[in-house]
C-alpha cells in the first residue's frame, strides 16, 4: 500500500502528463490550424498538416483517459478525509470527460469531409464552410464543458485544505481557478460577445491549478501526524 506522499506523487505525475497533453491537444493544435472566419484557409491548413492535426485529436483523447486515472488516484488520496466530497470529485470529472470525448468528434469532421471517398453534393467552398461549422460547434460545446473543469476544482480545493496534506494556499488557488473557469463558461454561454474580455481578466486565475499540478509530483503530500499510542 502506497504512503500518502507516494500516492500524491503518483497522482501528480499523471496530472502533469495529462496537462502536457492538454496543452498540445486543446491549445496548440486548434490554434495552429483554425483561421477564424476563413473556412478555405482552415481546410487547407488541416489538409496540409493532417498528421499533426490527427495527433492533436489523439493527444486530447489520451488526455481525457488519463484524467480518469488522475481523479481515481485523487479519490484514493482523499477518501479517508471526506468520502462524499471525494465522490463528488470523481463524478464531476467523469461527466466532463464523457462530454469532452464525444465533443472530439467535431474535431474529426474536417478530416471526414475532406476524405476522397466521402460523397458530397456540395461544392468545395460549401464543404469547407460546413467543416468550419463543426469546429465552431465544438468550440460552443467546449464552453459548456468548461463549467465542469471549474466545478471539480471546488471539492478538490476543499479536500486539499481539509486534509492538511498541502499548504492551505494551494486549496485557495484551486478555488480561484475553479471560479475563473465557471465565470468563463457562463460568459461564453450567456454573453459570448464579452468572452474575450472576461477571459483576459480571468486568465491569471487559471494558474491556480498549475500550482497544484507542479506541487503534487515534486513535493507530494505531508503525512498526517500519527496518533500517540495509548
Residue frames as a rotation matrix with the C-alpha (Angstrom) as fourth column:
UNK 1
0.575 0.818 0.000 0.00
0.818 -0.575 0.000 0.00
0.000 0.000 -1.000 0.00
UNK 2
-0.133 -0.646 0.751 1.39
0.587 -0.662 -0.466 3.42
0.799 0.379 0.468 -1.00
UNK 3
-0.495 -0.082 -0.865 2.12
0.781 -0.478 -0.402 6.07
-0.381 -0.875 0.300 1.60
UNK 4
0.564 0.718 -0.407 0.24
0.510 -0.691 -0.513 9.38
-0.650 0.082 -0.756 1.46
UNK 5
0.102 -0.615 -0.782 3.28
-0.445 -0.731 0.517 11.07
-0.890 0.295 -0.349 -0.09
UNK 6
-0.836 -0.442 0.325 3.76
0.032 0.552 0.833 8.34
-0.548 0.707 -0.447 -2.68
UNK 7
-0.125 0.883 0.452 0.07
0.898 0.294 -0.326 8.35
-0.421 0.365 -0.830 -3.58
UNK 8
0.608 0.322 -0.725 0.13
0.131 -0.942 -0.309 12.12
-0.783 0.093 -0.615 -4.03
UNK 9
-0.299 -0.809 -0.506 3.22
-0.522 -0.306 0.797 11.93
-0.799 0.503 -0.330 -6.25
UNK 10
-0.722 0.131 0.679 1.64
0.512 0.761 0.398 9.18
-0.465 0.636 -0.616 -8.34
UNK 11
0.392 0.919 0.052 -1.44
0.787 -0.305 -0.536 11.35
-0.477 0.251 -0.843 -8.87
UNK 12
0.451 -0.266 -0.852 0.83
-0.177 -0.962 0.207 14.30
-0.875 0.057 -0.481 -9.60
UNK 13
-0.684 -0.724 0.086 2.84
-0.104 0.214 0.971 12.55
-0.722 0.655 -0.221 -12.30
UNK 14
-0.396 0.637 0.661 -0.39
0.888 0.448 0.101 11.55
-0.231 0.628 -0.743 -14.07
UNK 15
0.580 0.649 -0.492 -1.77
0.567 -0.756 -0.327 15.07
-0.584 -0.089 -0.807 -13.59
UNK 16
0.007 -0.687 -0.727 1.37
-0.310 -0.692 0.652 16.65
-0.951 0.221 -0.218 -15.06
UNK 17
-0.854 -0.299 0.425 1.37
0.241 0.497 0.834 14.30
-0.461 0.815 -0.352 -18.07
UNK 18
-0.006 0.946 0.323 -2.33
0.961 0.095 -0.261 14.93
-0.277 0.309 -0.910 -18.62
UNK 19
0.541 0.192 -0.819 -1.74
0.192 -0.976 -0.103 18.70
-0.819 -0.101 -0.565 -18.52
UNK 20
-0.494 -0.797 -0.348 1.06
-0.268 -0.242 0.933 18.47
-0.827 0.554 -0.094 -21.11
UNK 21
-0.740 0.300 0.602 -1.20
0.645 0.572 0.507 16.51
-0.192 0.764 -0.616 -23.45
UNK 22
0.327 0.917 -0.228 -3.98
0.818 -0.395 -0.418 19.04
-0.474 -0.050 -0.879 -22.89
UNK 23
0.094 -0.375 -0.922 -1.71
-0.166 -0.919 0.357 21.92
-0.982 0.120 -0.149 -23.92
UNK 24
-0.878 -0.474 -0.058 -0.88
-0.159 0.175 0.972 20.16
-0.451 0.863 -0.229 -27.19
UNK 25
-0.732 0.588 0.344 -4.30
0.681 0.640 0.355 18.69
-0.011 0.494 -0.869 -27.92
UNK 26
0.260 0.946 -0.191 -6.58
0.952 -0.285 -0.114 21.50
-0.162 -0.152 -0.975 -26.79
UNK 27
0.548 -0.093 -0.831 -4.46
0.120 -0.975 0.188 24.63
-0.828 -0.202 -0.523 -27.16
UNK 28
-0.419 -0.844 -0.335 -1.61
-0.242 -0.252 0.937 24.28
-0.875 0.474 -0.098 -29.65
UNK 29
-0.760 0.048 0.648 -3.27
0.551 0.576 0.604 22.24
-0.344 0.816 -0.464 -32.40
UNK 30
0.329 0.924 0.195 -6.56
0.905 -0.250 -0.344 24.17
-0.269 0.289 -0.919 -32.69
UNK 31
0.570 -0.126 -0.812 -4.70
0.028 -0.985 0.173 27.46
-0.821 -0.121 -0.558 -32.59
UNK 32
-0.486 -0.867 -0.109 -2.24
-0.158 -0.035 0.987 26.35
-0.860 0.497 -0.120 -35.27
UNK 33
-0.815 0.142 0.561 -4.86
0.539 0.541 0.646 25.16
-0.212 0.829 -0.517 -37.74
UNK 34
0.170 0.982 0.076 -8.03
0.965 -0.151 -0.216 27.21
-0.201 0.110 -0.973 -37.32
UNK 35
-0.916 -0.337 0.218 -8.15
0.387 -0.887 0.254 30.53
0.108 0.317 0.942 -39.17
UNK 36
-0.380 0.838 -0.391 -11.12
0.479 -0.184 -0.858 32.45
-0.791 -0.514 -0.331 -37.73
UNK 37
0.290 0.670 -0.684 -13.62
-0.255 -0.635 -0.730 33.47
-0.923 0.386 -0.013 -40.39
UNK 38
-0.035 -0.360 -0.932 -11.75
-0.997 -0.053 0.058 31.79
-0.070 0.931 -0.357 -43.24
UNK 39
0.648 0.407 0.643 -13.14
-0.426 0.894 -0.136 28.31
-0.631 -0.186 0.753 -43.94
UNK 40
0.932 -0.296 -0.209 -10.98
-0.081 0.391 -0.917 27.74
0.353 0.871 0.340 -47.03
UNK 41
0.066 -0.962 0.264 -7.72
-0.690 -0.235 -0.684 28.63
0.721 -0.137 -0.680 -45.25
UNK 42
0.044 0.025 0.999 -8.67
-0.917 0.399 0.031 26.43
-0.397 -0.917 0.041 -42.29
UNK 43
0.885 0.351 0.306 -9.45
-0.201 0.880 -0.430 23.48
-0.420 0.319 0.850 -44.57
UNK 44
0.700 -0.683 -0.209 -6.18
-0.230 0.061 -0.971 23.98
0.676 0.728 -0.114 -46.45
UNK 45
-0.112 -0.766 0.634 -4.12
-0.923 -0.155 -0.351 24.05
0.367 -0.624 -0.690 -43.25
UNK 46
0.290 0.292 0.911 -5.79
-0.696 0.718 -0.008 20.90
-0.656 -0.632 0.412 -41.95
UNK 47
0.995 0.096 -0.014 -5.24
-0.075 0.675 -0.734 19.09
-0.060 0.732 0.679 -45.26
UNK 48
0.451 -0.892 -0.044 -1.57
-0.382 -0.148 -0.912 20.10
0.807 0.428 -0.407 -45.38
UNK 49
-0.577 -0.675 0.459 -0.90
-0.686 0.096 -0.721 19.16
0.443 -0.731 -0.519 -41.76
UNK 50
0.380 0.875 -0.300 -3.31
-0.572 0.477 0.667 16.26
0.727 -0.082 0.682 -41.39
UNK 51
0.049 -0.416 -0.908 -0.86
0.447 0.822 -0.352 14.11
0.893 -0.389 0.226 -39.40
UNK 52
-0.918 -0.395 0.048 -0.26
0.162 -0.481 -0.862 16.79
0.363 -0.783 0.505 -36.75
UNK 53
-0.379 0.865 0.327 -3.98
-0.822 -0.477 0.310 17.58
0.424 -0.152 0.893 -36.67
UNK 54
0.459 0.515 -0.724 -4.78
-0.188 0.853 0.487 13.89
0.868 -0.087 0.489 -36.07
UNK 55
-0.397 -0.689 -0.607 -2.05
0.554 0.347 -0.757 13.76
0.731 -0.637 0.244 -33.41
UNK 56
-0.837 0.148 0.527 -3.80
-0.415 -0.800 -0.434 16.63
0.357 -0.582 0.731 -31.68
UNK 57
0.230 0.972 -0.053 -7.08
-0.768 0.215 0.604 14.70
0.598 -0.098 0.795 -31.58
UNK 58
0.328 -0.191 -0.925 -5.27
0.313 0.946 -0.084 11.62
0.891 -0.262 0.370 -30.24
UNK 59
-0.751 -0.660 -0.004 -3.49
0.270 -0.302 -0.914 13.73
0.602 -0.688 0.406 -27.64
UNK 60
-0.492 0.655 0.573 -6.80
-0.789 -0.614 0.025 15.20
0.368 -0.439 0.819 -26.49
UNK 61
0.502 0.703 -0.505 -8.33
-0.444 0.710 0.547 11.73
0.742 -0.050 0.668 -26.26
UNK 62
-0.024 -0.603 -0.797 -5.44
0.557 0.654 -0.512 10.27
0.830 -0.456 0.320 -24.25
UNK 63
-0.813 -0.234 0.533 -5.60
-0.202 -0.745 -0.635 13.35
0.546 -0.624 0.559 -22.02
UNK 64
0.029 0.926 0.377 -9.20
-0.891 -0.147 0.430 12.52
0.454 -0.348 0.820 -21.14
UNK 65
0.561 0.087 -0.823 -8.38
0.094 0.981 0.168 8.87
0.822 -0.171 0.543 -20.44
UNK 66
-0.482 -0.826 -0.292 -5.56
0.484 0.027 -0.875 9.99
0.730 -0.563 0.386 -18.14
UNK 67
-0.499 0.362 0.787 -7.96
-0.617 -0.786 -0.030 12.38
0.608 -0.501 0.616 -16.41
UNK 68
0.620 0.750 -0.229 -9.97
-0.408 0.558 0.723 9.38
0.670 -0.354 0.652 -15.21
UNK 69
0.296 -0.601 -0.742 -6.84
0.666 0.687 -0.290 7.81
0.684 -0.408 0.604 -13.71
UNK 70
-0.676 -0.530 0.512 -5.89
0.078 -0.742 -0.666 11.15
0.733 -0.411 0.543 -12.13
UNK 71
-0.116 0.711 0.693 -9.23
-0.805 -0.476 0.353 11.57
0.581 -0.517 0.628 -10.39
UNK 72
0.757 0.329 -0.564 -9.23
-0.012 0.871 0.492 7.95
0.653 -0.366 0.663 -9.20
UNK 73
-0.181 -0.899 -0.398 -5.75
0.675 0.181 -0.715 8.47
0.715 -0.398 0.574 -7.73
UNK 74
-0.699 -0.009 0.715 -7.01
-0.343 -0.873 -0.346 11.63
0.628 -0.487 0.607 -6.01
UNK 75
0.440 0.896 0.061 -10.01
-0.575 0.229 0.785 9.69
0.690 -0.381 0.616 -4.70
UNK 76
0.480 -0.341 -0.809 -7.67
0.551 0.834 -0.025 7.16
0.683 -0.434 0.588 -3.12
UNK 77
-0.605 -0.780 0.164 -5.71
0.412 -0.482 -0.773 10.04
0.682 -0.400 0.613 -1.59
UNK 78
-0.776 0.300 0.555 -8.74
-0.495 -0.835 -0.241 11.84
0.391 -0.461 0.796 -0.12
UNK 79
-0.109 0.871 -0.479 -11.33
-0.059 0.475 0.878 9.13
0.992 0.124 0.000 0.55
UNK 80
-0.054 0.055 -0.997 -10.50
0.910 0.415 -0.026 8.97
0.412 -0.908 -0.072 4.25
UNK 81
-0.964 -0.249 -0.093 -10.64
0.266 -0.902 -0.341 12.76
0.001 -0.353 0.935 4.53
UNK 82
-0.323 0.921 -0.215 -14.19
-0.517 -0.363 -0.775 13.28
-0.793 -0.139 0.594 3.25
UNK 83
-0.675 0.000 0.738 -15.66
0.408 0.833 0.373 10.44
-0.615 0.553 -0.563 1.21
UNK 84
0.386 0.910 0.152 -18.67
0.672 -0.164 -0.722 12.41
-0.632 0.381 -0.675 -0.05
UNK 85
0.598 -0.243 -0.764 -16.51
-0.457 -0.886 -0.076 15.24
-0.658 0.394 -0.641 -1.43
UNK 86
-0.554 -0.824 0.120 -14.09
-0.417 0.399 0.817 12.69
-0.721 0.402 -0.565 -2.94
UNK 87
-0.321 0.534 0.782 -17.04
0.708 0.684 -0.177 11.02
-0.629 0.497 -0.598 -4.70
UNK 88
0.727 0.576 -0.373 -18.26
0.240 -0.723 -0.648 14.39
-0.643 0.381 -0.664 -5.97
UNK 89
0.003 -0.847 -0.532 -14.75
-0.620 -0.419 0.663 15.00
-0.785 0.327 -0.526 -7.33
UNK 90
-0.773 -0.304 0.557 -14.91
0.128 0.785 0.606 11.76
-0.622 0.540 -0.568 -9.32
UNK 91
0.076 0.914 0.399 -18.48
0.765 0.203 -0.612 12.34
-0.640 0.352 -0.683 -10.54
UNK 92
0.656 0.184 -0.732 -17.79
-0.144 -0.921 -0.361 15.83
-0.741 0.342 -0.578 -11.91
UNK 93
-0.349 -0.862 -0.368 -14.67
-0.655 -0.057 0.754 14.71
-0.671 0.504 -0.544 -13.75
UNK 94
-0.697 0.075 0.713 -16.33
0.361 0.896 0.259 11.63
-0.619 0.438 -0.652 -15.25
UNK 95
0.455 0.888 0.066 -19.28
0.581 -0.240 -0.778 13.65
-0.675 0.392 -0.625 -16.57
UNK 96
0.513 -0.320 -0.796 -16.92
-0.505 -0.863 0.022 16.23
-0.694 0.391 -0.604 -18.06
UNK 97
-0.602 -0.788 0.129 -14.72
-0.406 0.441 0.801 13.57
-0.688 0.430 -0.585 -19.64
UNK 98
-0.295 0.566 0.770 -17.71
0.650 0.710 -0.273 11.80
-0.701 0.419 -0.577 -21.21
UNK 99
0.756 0.605 -0.251 -18.94
0.272 -0.639 -0.719 15.03
-0.595 0.475 -0.648 -22.82
UNK 100
0.259 -0.748 -0.611 -15.43
-0.669 -0.595 0.445 16.04
-0.697 0.294 -0.654 -23.92
UNK 101
-0.649 -0.486 0.586 -14.73
0.019 0.760 0.650 12.70
-0.761 0.433 -0.484 -25.61
UNK 102
0.147 0.793 0.591 -18.00
0.809 0.248 -0.534 12.99
-0.570 0.556 -0.605 -27.54
UNK 103
0.787 0.170 -0.594 -17.14
-0.045 -0.943 -0.330 16.54
-0.616 0.286 -0.734 -28.49
UNK 104
-0.264 -0.961 -0.085 -13.84
-0.271 -0.011 0.962 15.42
-0.926 0.277 -0.258 -30.05
UNK 105
-0.079 0.318 0.945 -15.92
0.797 0.589 -0.131 14.04
-0.598 0.743 -0.301 -32.94
UNK 106
0.890 0.423 -0.167 -16.44
0.261 -0.776 -0.574 17.64
-0.373 0.467 -0.802 -34.13
UNK 107
0.227 -0.897 -0.379 -12.65
-0.586 -0.437 0.683 17.98
-0.778 0.068 -0.624 -34.46
UNK 108
-0.537 -0.427 0.727 -12.61
0.200 0.773 0.602 14.94
-0.820 0.468 -0.330 -36.78
UNK 109
0.479 0.870 0.113 -15.36
0.333 -0.061 -0.941 16.35
-0.812 0.489 -0.319 -39.04
UNK 110
0.491 -0.308 -0.815 -13.00
-0.733 -0.651 -0.196 18.29
-0.470 0.694 -0.545 -41.38
UNK 111
-0.624 -0.770 0.131 -10.94
-0.603 0.582 0.546 15.13
-0.496 0.262 -0.828 -41.96
UNK 112
-0.346 0.595 0.725 -14.07
0.441 0.786 -0.434 13.14
-0.828 0.169 -0.534 -42.82
UNK 113
0.669 0.673 -0.316 -15.42
0.093 -0.497 -0.863 15.82
-0.737 0.548 -0.396 -45.13
UNK 114
0.229 -0.680 -0.697 -12.05
-0.886 -0.443 0.140 16.06
-0.404 0.585 -0.703 -46.93
UNK 115
-0.307 -0.360 0.881 -11.89
-0.127 0.933 0.337 12.30
-0.943 -0.009 -0.332 -47.44
UNK 116
-0.808 -0.112 -0.578 -11.83
-0.571 -0.091 0.816 11.26
-0.144 0.990 0.009 -51.09
UNK 117
-0.833 0.495 -0.247 -14.47
0.337 0.808 0.484 8.59
0.439 0.320 -0.840 -50.55
UNK 118
-0.580 0.668 -0.465 -16.89
0.390 -0.273 -0.879 10.94
-0.715 -0.692 -0.102 -48.81
UNK 119
-0.344 0.505 0.792 -19.85
0.907 -0.039 0.419 11.51
0.242 0.862 -0.445 -51.14
UNK 120
-0.500 0.130 -0.856 -20.75
0.387 -0.851 -0.355 15.17
-0.775 -0.509 0.375 -51.43
UNK 121
0.188 0.639 0.746 -23.38
0.982 -0.145 -0.124 17.10
0.029 0.756 -0.654 -53.28
UNK 122
0.870 0.099 -0.482 -21.81
0.228 -0.949 0.216 20.41
-0.437 -0.298 -0.849 -52.23
UNK 123
0.669 -0.692 0.270 -19.07
0.058 -0.313 -0.948 22.43
0.741 0.650 -0.169 -53.91
UNK 124
-0.074 -0.842 -0.534 -15.69
0.724 0.323 -0.609 22.58
0.686 -0.432 0.586 -52.19
UNK 125
-0.722 -0.243 0.648 -16.23
-0.143 -0.864 -0.483 26.00
0.677 -0.442 0.589 -50.61
UNK 126
0.267 0.892 0.364 -19.51
-0.719 -0.066 0.692 24.86
0.641 -0.447 0.624 -49.05
UNK 127
0.625 -0.136 -0.768 -17.82
0.381 0.912 0.149 21.74
0.681 -0.386 0.622 -47.69
UNK 128
-0.508 -0.861 0.000 -15.11
0.492 -0.290 -0.821 23.93
0.707 -0.417 0.572 -46.14
UNK 129
-0.443 0.439 0.782 -17.80
-0.626 -0.775 0.081 26.09
0.642 -0.454 0.618 -44.53
UNK 130
0.655 0.708 -0.266 -19.55
-0.352 0.597 0.721 23.00
0.669 -0.379 0.640 -43.21
UNK 131
0.199 -0.680 -0.706 -16.30
0.666 0.622 -0.411 21.71
0.719 -0.389 0.577 -41.73
UNK 132
-0.773 -0.475 0.420 -15.64
0.084 -0.732 -0.676 25.05
0.629 -0.487 0.606 -40.03
UNK 133
0.044 0.891 0.453 -19.20
-0.696 -0.298 0.653 24.95
0.717 -0.344 0.607 -38.74
UNK 134
0.664 0.134 -0.736 -18.49
0.276 0.871 0.407 21.64
0.695 -0.473 0.541 -36.98
UNK 135
-0.379 -0.883 -0.279 -15.37
0.689 -0.068 -0.722 23.14
0.618 -0.465 0.634 -35.42
UNK 136
-0.659 0.194 0.727 -17.36
-0.403 -0.907 -0.124 26.13
0.635 -0.375 0.676 -34.16
UNK 137
0.522 0.842 -0.135 -19.98
-0.395 0.379 0.837 23.76
0.756 -0.384 0.530 -32.75
UNK 138
0.303 -0.513 -0.803 -17.17
0.703 0.689 -0.176 22.03
0.644 -0.511 0.569 -30.89
UNK 139
-0.742 -0.579 0.338 -16.00
0.255 -0.710 -0.656 25.39
0.620 -0.401 0.675 -29.55
UNK 140
-0.132 0.795 0.593 -19.52
-0.685 -0.505 0.525 26.12
0.716 -0.337 0.611 -28.29
UNK 141
0.733 0.376 -0.567 -19.68
0.057 0.797 0.601 22.75
0.678 -0.473 0.563 -26.55
UNK 142
-0.233 -0.902 -0.364 -16.27
0.662 0.127 -0.738 23.45
0.712 -0.414 0.568 -25.01
UNK 143
-0.564 0.090 0.821 -17.85
-0.427 -0.882 -0.197 26.44
0.707 -0.462 0.536 -23.28
UNK 144
0.583 0.805 0.108 -20.34
-0.577 0.316 0.753 24.10
0.572 -0.501 0.649 -21.63
UNK 145
0.598 -0.398 -0.696 -17.63
0.484 0.871 -0.083 21.60
0.639 -0.287 0.713 -20.66
UNK 146
-0.409 -0.779 0.475 -15.51
0.084 -0.551 -0.830 24.37
0.909 -0.299 0.291 -19.14
UNK 147
0.295 0.613 0.733 -18.14
-0.754 -0.321 0.573 24.53
0.586 -0.722 0.368 -16.40
UNK 148
0.962 0.073 -0.262 -17.18
0.064 0.874 0.481 21.01
0.264 -0.480 0.837 -15.27
UNK 149
0.128 -0.988 -0.092 -13.46
0.671 0.154 -0.725 21.83
0.730 0.031 0.683 -15.42
UNK 150
-0.398 -0.195 0.897 -14.22
-0.421 -0.830 -0.367 24.59
0.815 -0.523 0.248 -12.93
UNK 151
0.531 0.748 0.398 -16.68
-0.693 0.112 0.712 22.73
0.488 -0.654 0.578 -10.70
UNK 152
0.723 -0.236 -0.650 -14.38
0.360 0.931 0.063 19.79
0.590 -0.279 0.757 -9.97
UNK 153
-0.326 -0.920 0.218 -11.77
0.294 -0.318 -0.902 22.15
0.899 -0.229 0.374 -8.54
UNK 154
0.080 0.419 0.904 -14.11
-0.732 -0.591 0.339 23.17
0.677 -0.689 0.259 -5.70
UNK 155
0.974 0.211 0.084 -14.23
-0.210 0.695 0.687 19.76
0.087 -0.687 0.722 -3.98
UNK 156
0.411 -0.903 -0.128 -10.54
0.654 0.389 -0.649 19.36
0.635 0.183 0.750 -4.86
UNK 157
-0.268 -0.504 0.821 -9.73
-0.156 -0.818 -0.553 22.66
0.951 -0.276 0.141 -3.13
UNK 158
0.494 0.545 0.677 -11.90
-0.763 -0.100 0.638 21.79
0.416 -0.833 0.366 -0.13
UNK 159
0.961 -0.148 -0.233 -10.22
0.210 0.939 0.271 18.39
0.178 -0.309 0.934 0.26
UNK 160
0.110 -0.978 0.176 -6.75
0.497 -0.099 -0.862 19.93
0.861 0.182 0.475 -0.15
UNK 161
-0.219 -0.128 0.967 -7.48
-0.577 -0.782 -0.234 22.32
0.787 -0.610 0.097 2.73
UNK 162
0.645 0.625 0.439 -9.38
-0.718 0.300 0.628 19.87
0.261 -0.721 0.642 4.92
UNK 163
0.815 -0.320 -0.483 -6.79
0.267 0.947 -0.176 17.09
0.514 0.014 0.858 4.61
UNK 164
0.803 -0.595 0.025 -3.84
-0.376 -0.474 0.796 19.14
-0.462 -0.649 -0.605 5.77
UNK 165
0.564 -0.590 0.577 -1.72
0.685 0.725 0.073 17.33
-0.462 0.354 0.813 3.17
UNK 166
-0.060 -0.496 0.866 -0.78
0.885 -0.427 -0.183 20.57
0.461 0.756 0.465 1.42
UNK 167
-0.917 -0.210 -0.340 -0.20
0.334 -0.870 -0.363 24.25
-0.219 -0.446 0.868 2.22
UNK 168
-0.116 0.969 -0.219 -3.59
0.550 -0.121 -0.827 25.91
-0.827 -0.216 -0.518 2.64
UNK 169
-0.202 -0.011 -0.979 -2.82
-0.504 -0.856 0.114 28.39
-0.840 0.517 0.168 -0.16
UNK 170
-0.979 -0.181 -0.090 -2.94
-0.172 0.512 0.842 25.57
-0.106 0.840 -0.532 -2.73
UNK 171
-0.464 0.883 0.070 -6.56
0.844 0.465 -0.269 24.88
-0.270 -0.065 -0.961 -1.85
UNK 172
0.119 0.476 -0.871 -7.38
0.187 -0.873 -0.451 28.58
-0.975 -0.110 -0.193 -2.07
UNK 173
-0.572 -0.422 -0.703 -5.75
-0.587 -0.387 0.711 28.77
-0.572 0.820 -0.026 -5.51
UNK 174
-0.918 0.319 0.234 -7.83
0.394 0.784 0.479 25.78
-0.031 0.532 -0.846 -6.66
UNK 175
-0.006 0.942 -0.336 -10.98
0.751 -0.218 -0.623 27.63
-0.660 -0.256 -0.706 -5.59
UNK 176
-0.024 -0.067 -0.997 -9.83
-0.296 -0.952 0.071 30.70
-0.955 0.297 0.003 -7.53
UNK 177
-0.902 -0.342 -0.264 -9.11
-0.357 0.245 0.901 28.66
-0.244 0.907 -0.343 -10.67
UNK 178
-0.653 0.726 0.215 -12.46
0.733 0.678 -0.061 26.89
-0.190 0.118 -0.975 -10.38
UNK 179
0.164 0.718 -0.677 -14.29
0.415 -0.673 -0.612 30.20
-0.895 -0.180 -0.409 -10.09
UNK 180
-0.385 -0.394 -0.834 -12.43
-0.533 -0.643 0.550 31.52
-0.753 0.656 0.038 -13.15
UNK 181
-0.996 0.022 0.091 -13.46
0.083 0.658 0.748 28.53
-0.043 0.753 -0.657 -15.26
UNK 182
-0.292 0.955 -0.043 -17.09
0.876 0.249 -0.413 28.79
-0.383 -0.159 -0.910 -14.15
UNK 183
0.128 0.301 -0.945 -17.22
0.031 -0.953 -0.300 32.54
-0.991 0.009 -0.132 -14.86
UNK 184
-0.705 -0.465 -0.536 -15.67
-0.518 -0.180 0.836 31.98
-0.485 0.867 -0.114 -18.29
UNK 185
-0.872 0.418 0.254 -18.17
0.487 0.793 0.367 29.23
-0.047 0.444 -0.895 -19.08
UNK 186
0.020 0.930 -0.367 -21.18
0.760 -0.253 -0.599 31.32
-0.650 -0.267 -0.711 -18.03
UNK 187
-0.075 -0.121 -0.990 -19.89
-0.315 -0.939 0.139 34.30
-0.946 0.322 0.033 -20.02
UNK 188
-0.920 -0.351 -0.176 -19.36
-0.279 0.269 0.922 32.18
-0.276 0.897 -0.345 -23.14
UNK 189
-0.642 0.742 0.192 -22.92
0.765 0.638 0.089 30.85
-0.056 0.204 -0.977 -22.91
UNK 190
0.282 0.860 -0.425 -24.83
0.848 -0.430 -0.309 33.97
-0.448 -0.273 -0.851 -21.91
UNK 191
0.784 -0.079 -0.616 -22.63
-0.180 -0.978 -0.104 36.88
-0.595 0.193 -0.781 -23.03
UNK 192
0.535 -0.614 0.580 -20.46
0.771 0.636 -0.037 35.50
-0.346 0.467 0.814 -25.88
UNK 193
0.667 -0.276 0.692 -19.54
0.335 -0.719 -0.609 38.99
0.666 0.638 -0.387 -27.10
UNK 194
0.681 -0.390 0.619 -17.82
-0.687 -0.634 0.356 39.65
0.254 -0.668 -0.700 -23.77
UNK 195
0.971 -0.236 -0.040 -15.96
0.236 0.918 0.319 36.32
-0.038 -0.319 0.947 -23.65
UNK 196
0.306 -0.922 0.236 -12.62
0.586 -0.013 -0.810 37.66
0.750 0.386 0.537 -24.91
UNK 197
0.028 -0.261 0.965 -12.59
-0.470 -0.856 -0.218 40.48
0.882 -0.447 -0.146 -22.34
UNK 198
0.739 0.322 0.592 -13.64
-0.671 0.267 0.692 38.26
0.065 -0.908 0.413 -19.43
UNK 199
0.876 -0.448 -0.176 -11.12
0.419 0.890 -0.180 35.57
0.238 0.084 0.968 -20.43
UNK 200
0.047 -0.885 0.463 -8.31
0.187 -0.447 -0.875 38.13
0.981 0.128 0.145 -20.24
UNK 201
0.136 0.077 0.988 -9.42
-0.825 -0.543 0.156 39.11
0.549 -0.836 -0.010 -16.74
UNK 202
0.859 0.318 0.401 -9.78
-0.494 0.720 0.486 35.50
-0.134 -0.616 0.776 -15.57
UNK 203
0.658 -0.584 -0.476 -6.58
-0.147 0.520 -0.842 34.27
0.739 0.623 0.256 -17.24
UNK 204
-0.313 -0.860 0.404 -4.21
-0.670 -0.102 -0.736 34.82
0.674 -0.501 -0.544 -14.26
UNK 205
0.077 0.421 0.904 -6.54
-0.957 0.286 -0.051 32.80
-0.280 -0.861 0.425 -12.00
UNK 206
0.833 0.230 -0.503 -6.24
-0.426 0.846 -0.319 29.71
0.352 0.481 0.803 -14.21
UNK 207
-0.041 -0.964 -0.264 -2.67
-0.339 0.262 -0.903 29.33
0.940 0.053 -0.338 -12.99
UNK 208
0.019 0.135 0.991 -4.02
-1.000 0.022 0.016 28.49
-0.020 -0.991 0.136 -9.54
UNK 209
0.933 0.319 0.165 -4.48
-0.307 0.947 -0.097 24.93
-0.188 0.040 0.981 -10.78
UNK 210
0.563 -0.786 -0.257 -0.94
-0.117 0.232 -0.966 24.87
0.818 0.573 0.038 -12.18
UNK 211
-0.095 -0.601 0.794 0.44
-0.922 -0.247 -0.297 25.35
0.375 -0.760 -0.530 -8.65
UNK 212
0.380 0.297 0.876 -1.12
-0.679 0.733 0.047 22.05
-0.628 -0.612 0.480 -7.59
UNK 213
0.978 -0.051 -0.201 -0.10
-0.127 0.620 -0.774 20.34
0.164 0.783 0.600 -10.86
UNK 214
0.221 -0.975 0.004 3.55
-0.329 -0.078 -0.941 21.13
0.918 0.206 -0.338 -10.03
UNK 215
-0.059 -0.235 0.970 3.35
-0.990 -0.111 -0.087 20.62
0.128 -0.966 -0.226 -6.27
UNK 216
0.769 0.513 0.382 1.98
-0.585 0.805 0.097 17.07
-0.258 -0.298 0.919 -6.37
UNK 217
0.869 -0.436 -0.234 4.77
0.236 0.780 -0.580 15.34
0.435 0.449 0.781 -8.36
UNK 218
0.025 -0.932 0.362 7.58
-0.133 -0.362 -0.922 17.39
0.991 -0.025 -0.133 -6.78
UNK 219
-0.550 -0.231 0.803 6.57
-0.737 -0.318 -0.596 17.66
0.393 -0.920 0.005 -3.12
UNK 220
-0.634 0.410 -0.656 3.90
0.401 0.899 0.175 15.00
0.662 -0.152 -0.734 -2.76
UNK 221
0.411 0.800 0.438 1.81
-0.157 -0.411 0.898 15.39
0.898 -0.437 -0.044 0.37
UNK 222
-0.473 -0.537 0.699 2.55
-0.752 -0.167 -0.637 15.84
0.459 -0.827 -0.325 4.05
UNK 223
-0.450 0.280 -0.848 1.99
0.350 0.929 0.121 12.69
0.822 -0.242 -0.516 6.05
UNK 224
0.475 0.674 0.566 -0.62
-0.328 -0.461 0.824 13.23
0.817 -0.577 0.002 8.79
UNK 225
-0.433 -0.659 0.615 0.77
-0.827 0.020 -0.562 13.05
0.358 -0.752 -0.554 12.33
UNK 226
-0.376 0.248 -0.893 0.38
0.185 0.964 0.190 9.66
0.908 -0.093 -0.409 13.95
UNK 227
0.607 0.628 0.486 -1.89
-0.432 -0.252 0.866 9.42
0.666 -0.736 0.118 16.93
UNK 228
-0.368 -0.786 0.497 0.08
-0.866 0.095 -0.491 8.82
0.339 -0.611 -0.715 20.13
UNK 229
-0.332 0.194 -0.923 -0.03
0.077 0.981 0.179 5.23
0.940 -0.011 -0.340 21.33
UNK 230
0.402 0.581 0.708 -2.21
-0.693 -0.313 0.650 4.74
0.599 -0.752 0.277 24.36
